[in-house]
C-alpha cells in the first residue's frame, strides 16, 4: 500500500506543470483516477459544485493560469505554532503519506516547487511573538509568513510586524473562496487587514464551533433530523430547545450528573460564548465606516438571550456543561447521553469510536428573522500574516495566492473527506452543513484583541452562572473596552 501511495504521489508531482499548460488537464485527470482513500475523495464537495458551475479543478487552474509564470527559485519559510493541533502539518509534510490530509499538503508543496521554484519550509516556535520580535529587531529576515493564534497575530499586527493584506490585493484574489470572507470582512481596522484565514491553514476549521446531533436518539424520540429546517432558515434556538427538552432524563437515582442523559452538551468556555455569536451579536463592529463598541446596542436582545441560556442550561436539567474535562462531554455524546453536542469541528473526527451515527449542524439562529446562520472561530486557531520584514511582500503575496489555490484543489477536499469519513454515517447533508458553517463564520475584533474582556465578563461568565443581569456586567466593562479600542485604533493609524 505504501509503495502504491508513493507511486500515486509521484504521478501527481510528475504531472505538475506551469498552470495553464495543456498538460494541466492530464494532471487533473490523474487526480480523478487516483485511489480516493490515499489522496482525496471529493464526492461530497466537487460533485455538487460541478452541478452548479465550474468544477473545483477548472476554477483552480483558471486562476493559477493568471498568476505570474515565474520561477522564484526561493524558499518560503513559515513560522508556526508548536504543538497545537498539528499546525506544522498545515504547512509542511516531508514526504508522501497514507494520511490523506498530510498527503494533500505534500502534493500542494510539490506543485509549488515544480511550478514556481518555491520550496515551502516551516519553523516551529512555542512563543511566536518573541520569535518574530527577535527576528525583526535583528533584521534577520528568517520568516516570510507567520501562523500564530489569533491573540498572538493581533499583538504582532499592533507592533507593526505584519504587512497589510489590502496593500497587496492586486497580487491576491482575496474575495475568492480559497480565502475566508469573514477575516476580510470582520478584521479590517482603518483600511488595514493584517491577518487572514484560508484554505492554506485548516486548524481554523478545526476550531470552528458547530452542533452535532445523535441520529439514533433523534429517531428514538421520533424527531425529524433538522437538516431541512436549516435549509429553510427555521433552525432556531427555540427549535433546539424544544428538541432538547424531549431527550433529557434521569437514570433513576434522582441525582443529575454525568451518568444521566441530556438534550444538550457543551463545555464551559467557547461553547457558552458561542451563543453570543450564533445570535449575530458582536462586541465591536464597524458602524458607518467607524469601529465602535456595539455590545450595549443589543442590551434587550442579550438579556433575552441570557434568559434563554438560563432556561436551556440551568433549568429542568436539560443540559450538561463540562467544566474542566473536555472529553467528558465527548464521551457522554458517544455513549448516547446527549441529543445535541456543541463543540469545535475537530471533534467530528475525534468521535471515531462512536457506535451510532451522528450529524452536523450549524449553530441555530436567534430567530427566523436572522439573515444568516453564524458561528465563531476559537482564538486558539492560527491566522496567516506576512512578515513586515520580508524584502519582497508582492512576491510573497503571489506565492501565498498560489498556495491557497493549490490548497483549495488538494487540501480542502482531503480535509472534508477525513473529517466526514471518520463519522460512522457519512451523509451528504453533513457536508452541506459544514459548507454553511464555514461560509458564515464571524470574527469579533473585541474577542480577538480581548478588548475589555467583554465576550467573557459581560456574557460567557453570566451564562455559566445563570445570571441574566447583563446591564450591570456590561457597565463595569464597557468604558474599559472603549478606552482599549481607542488605543488600538491609534496604534493602527500609525502603521
Protein Blocks (a to p, Z undefined) as FASTA:
>chain_A
ZZmmmmmmmmmmmmpccehiaklmmmmmmmmmpcfklmcccklmmmmmmmnmccfklmmm
mmmmmpccddfkpaddddddehighlmmmmocfbdcfblklmmmmmmmmmmmmmnopacd
ddddfblmlmmmmmmmnonopafbdcddfklmmmmmmnopaccfklmmmmpcfkbmkbcf
klmmmmggghiafbdcdfkbmklmmmpccddddfklmmmnopacfklmmmnopacfklmm
mmmmmmgccehlopacfkbccfbdcdfklmmmmmmmmnopafbdceehiacdfklmmmmm
mmmmmmmmmmmmmgghlaccdfklmmlmmmmmmnopafbdcddfklmmmmmmpmbdcddd
ddddfblmlmbacddddfkbccddddfkbfblmlmmmmmmmmmmmmmmmmmmmmmmmmmm
mpmbdcfklmmmmmmmmmmgccdfklmnopghlmmmmmmmmmmnopablmlmmmmmmmmm
mmmmmmmmmmmmmZZ
